[in-house]
Each structure stands twice: as structure tokens, then as C-alpha cells.
């Protein structure tokens, strides 16, 4: 069966959309600062990742990074299972402005503070909706 003209038009739009996303991924890796964190096996059992924000009473991790992008590897043993990629300002907004994640101590001598981020909750419609509302509020304050 041959594709219809309408099918080809949709394919062209999908192709164009995909090519824009490919360019954006390439942009992430060219002349940008990146922060790379890795979670070992524990994330599989708990469903959580940790985003450090303080160590020994001083800003660290997400609060100290100067990166443009935050790459968060989810590892199984020594292998990367997948990598979550955030624009750093977006991840900061998510963990700082959305009151949906717990704060815990950890690291050497429990000297670090981190946001405990549940992966299921991170991608839930409630968090995405709240994120969009915060984004709209910020857009409105920039306009005023």
C-alpha cells in the first residue's frame, strides 16, 4: 500500500520535528558546560534519585553548579541503563519550587543534604502541571 499525500505530509512534519530535536541534543554537547551525576543500583529498589544541594553547610551540587545541562546516569552495576538530561535551570526549578520532594542527609559523614526525587513522581502529571504553572507565573512576572 502506497502512503497517501496526507501520510507523507505527516511524515515530513514528524521528520522536521525529529531533526530539530537532534540539533538540540547536538547543541547540548557543543561548547556547553555539563554536570554528570550517577546513581548506582539503589535507585532500582527505591525508585528515587538524589540531587545534592549542600555539603558541609555550603552550597554544592545543583546549587553550586555552573553547568548548562545536568546529566543524571541511572546505572545497573557498571553499566548505564539510561541517562536523564535536564537543562540545569529547569532542574533547579523542579527541585526548589515544587514542594513534592523530601530532603535527606547522606554522603561522607552524612555531611551532604540532597533532594530525594521519586522518579515516578518526577514524571507525574501533577508535577508537570505544577511546573507549567510556575513557568507561567515566572513569564507573567517578567512581562510586568
N, C-alpha and C positions, 0 to 999 in steps of 0.2 A: 504494500500500500504506500503510495507516494504521500509525502507531507503536503498539507494544504497551504495556501498562501498565508492563512491566519496562523498555522503552526510555525511556519518559517519566521513570521513577524515576531511571535513569542520567543522563538529560539534566539533571534537577533537581540531582543531586549535582554534575555537571560544571559547571553554571551557578553553583552556590553556591561551588564551589572557585575558579572564574574571578573571581567578584565579590570574594572575599577577596583575591585577588592584585591586582586592580585597586585596591582600597583601600590595599594595601601600597605600590604604586607611587605613588599619590597622596600617601601619607604621606611618602615619600622627598623630595618636593618642597615640603612644607609645614613651615615652622619647623624645618628641619634644615640643618646645615652640610654642604656638599658640596665635594669636591675634584674638579676636572676636568682630566684629562691627555689629550693627543692624540698618537697615533703617526702619523707621515707614512708615505709609501709603503714604507719599508724593511721593515715587518712582513710585507708580502706576499711578499718574497723570502726572508726568514729564518724566518718563522713565529714570531718572537719579539716580545715587548713588553718594555719596560724599566720597572721600578719603582724610582725613585730613593729612596735611604735616607740618603745623606750627601753633603754638598758642602763643600769646603774644610775637611774634618776635623770638621764639625759635623753633627748630625742634620738631615735635610731630608726632603722628600717624605713617604713613608709613615711614617717615624719621627718627623716633626715635626708632621704634620697634626693638627688638632683636629676634622676632619670626621667626620660620622656615616656618610657614604657616599662611595665613590670611584668616579667615572665615568671610564672609560678609552675614549676615542674611537679607533676604527681608521679612518683616513682614506685615501681614494684621491684623490690630487690635493687639491682644496679641498673635497671632499665627504666627509661622514661616511658610511662604509659601514655601520658598526654601533657600538654602544656597549655595553661590558661594565660592569655595575654590581655593586659589592660593598659589603657593609657593611664599613666600614673595619677594625673589629677582626677580621673574618673574613679579609680580605686580608692583614693583618699576620700572622695565624696561619699562613696558607698560605706566605708567603714567608720567615718567620722560623723556623718549626718544622719545615718539611718540607725535608729536605736533597736537593732534587731540582733546584734551580735554580742557575745559575752567577752569580757576582758579577763585574761588569766595570766599567771606568772609562770615562767619557765626558763629554760636555758641554764647556763652555768650558774650555780648557786641561786637559782630562781631569781636572778637579778634583772631579767627582762620581763617586760609587760607586752602582751600581744592580744590582738583581737582574735577570738576563736570564731571562725567563719564556717558555718554549716553550708556545705556545697549545695544541698537540695534547697535550702532557704535562699542562698545567694541567687539562684536562678528561678525563684518562685515568682509568680505573678504579683504577689503583694510587694515584694522588694522592688521589682521592676517598675510597678506603678508608683511607689513612693519615690523612687529615683527620678522618674519622669516629672513628678510634681515638684521635687526640689530643683530640678533643672529648669522648669518653667518659672518658678519663683525667682531664681537667680537671673534668668533672662529678663524678667519684668523689672528687677531692681537695677539692672544695667541700662534699661531704657529710660527709667525715671530720671 
